[in-house]
Amino acid sequence: MIGEKEEEVMADICPTCGLPKSICVCGTISREQQRVKIKLERRKWNKPTTVIEGLNGTKKDLQEIASRLKTVLACGGVVKDGMILLQGDHRDKAKDALLQLGVSEENIEVI
């Protein structure tokens, strides 16, 4: 019985940083170290599309970030091939929204 409780406690510790998962800082550190590019592309029928690339994470994480961005920017969008595509030109507003999500300003490049 004592061994089972020790395993439960060990499962709550992050293997990367060694802190309990409730106060784990790995996500924050990885967001601070990633290089994010925000650029404008013209798609079909010359429609503007804001492309955000360089965000690390699983597809679920990217979908969650895209959902927050779409809500804040009041636009449509999709996650495709590790990039977030937003309808319209939202480069400056997207940068502000990413800053609120914890991405470092030095690591965001707006093209």
C-alpha positions as CSV (number, residue, x, y, z in Angstrom):
1,M,0.0,0.0,0.0
2,I,2.8,2.5,0.8
3,G,4.3,1.8,-2.7
4,E,1.0,2.7,-4.4
5,K,0.8,6.1,-2.6
6,E,4.4,6.9,-3.6
7,E,3.6,6.1,-7.2
8,E,0.6,8.5,-7.1
9,V,2.8,11.2,-5.7
10,M,5.5,10.6,-8.3
11,A,2.9,10.8,-11.1
12,D,2.1,14.4,-10.0
13,I,5.7,15.6,-10.5
14,C,6.8,16.9,-13.9
15,P,9.6,14.8,-15.3
16,T,11.2,17.8,-17.0
17,C,11.5,20.5,-14.3
18,G,10.9,18.3,-11.2
19,L,8.2,20.5,-9.8
20,P,4.7,19.4,-8.9
21,K,2.4,19.6,-12.0
22,S,0.2,22.1,-10.3
23,I,3.1,24.7,-10.4
24,C,5.1,23.3,-13.4
25,V,6.8,26.0,-15.4
26,C,7.7,24.0,-18.5
27,G,4.9,25.5,-20.5
28,T,5.9,29.0,-19.6
29,I,9.5,28.4,-20.4
30,S,8.7,26.8,-23.8
31,R,6.5,29.8,-24.7
32,E,9.3,32.2,-23.8
33,Q,11.8,30.4,-26.0
34,Q,9.8,29.9,-29.2
35,R,10.2,32.1,-32.3
36,V,6.8,33.2,-33.6
37,K,6.2,34.8,-37.0
38,I,3.1,36.7,-37.9
39,K,2.7,37.5,-41.5
40,L,0.0,38.5,-44.1
41,E,-0.6,36.4,-47.1
42,R,-3.1,36.8,-50.0
43,R,-5.1,33.7,-50.6
44,K,-7.8,32.8,-53.2
45,W,-9.5,35.8,-54.7
46,N,-6.9,38.1,-53.2
47,K,-8.3,37.8,-49.7
48,P,-6.0,38.7,-46.8
49,T,-5.1,36.0,-44.3
50,T,-3.0,36.4,-41.2
51,V,-0.6,33.4,-40.8
52,I,0.9,32.6,-37.3
53,E,3.7,30.1,-37.4
54,G,6.3,28.9,-35.0
55,L,4.1,28.1,-32.0
56,N,5.2,24.8,-30.4
57,G,2.7,22.4,-29.0
58,T,0.3,19.7,-29.8
59,K,-2.5,20.1,-32.3
60,K,-4.9,20.4,-29.3
61,D,-2.8,23.3,-27.8
62,L,-2.8,25.1,-31.2
63,Q,-6.5,24.7,-31.5
64,E,-7.0,26.2,-28.1
65,I,-4.8,29.1,-28.9
66,A,-6.5,29.6,-32.3
67,S,-9.9,29.5,-30.5
68,R,-8.8,32.3,-28.1
69,L,-7.4,34.4,-31.0
70,K,-10.6,34.0,-33.0
71,T,-12.7,35.1,-30.1
72,V,-10.5,38.1,-29.3
73,L,-10.1,39.2,-32.9
74,A,-13.7,38.3,-33.9
75,C,-12.7,36.4,-37.0
76,G,-12.7,33.0,-38.5
77,G,-9.7,30.7,-38.7
78,V,-8.2,27.3,-38.7
79,V,-5.2,25.3,-37.6
80,K,-3.4,23.7,-40.6
81,D,0.1,22.1,-40.8
82,G,1.2,23.6,-37.4
83,M,0.1,27.1,-38.4
84,I,-2.8,29.2,-37.4
85,L,-4.6,30.9,-40.3
86,L,-6.9,33.8,-39.4
87,Q,-9.3,35.5,-41.9
88,G,-8.4,39.1,-42.4
89,D,-5.4,41.3,-41.6
90,H,-4.9,41.0,-37.8
91,R,-1.2,41.2,-37.5
92,D,-1.0,43.9,-34.8
93,K,-4.0,42.7,-32.8
94,A,-2.7,39.1,-33.0
95,K,0.6,40.2,-31.6
96,D,-1.1,41.8,-28.6
97,A,-3.2,38.7,-28.0
98,L,-0.2,36.5,-28.1
99,L,1.5,38.7,-25.6
100,Q,-1.4,38.2,-23.2
101,L,-1.1,34.5,-23.7
102,G,2.5,34.6,-22.4
103,V,4.6,34.7,-25.6
104,S,7.7,37.0,-25.1
105,E,7.6,40.2,-27.2
106,E,11.3,39.7,-28.3
107,N,10.3,36.3,-29.9
108,I,7.4,37.7,-32.0
109,E,8.3,38.9,-35.5
110,V,5.6,40.7,-37.5
111,I,6.2,40.7,-41.2
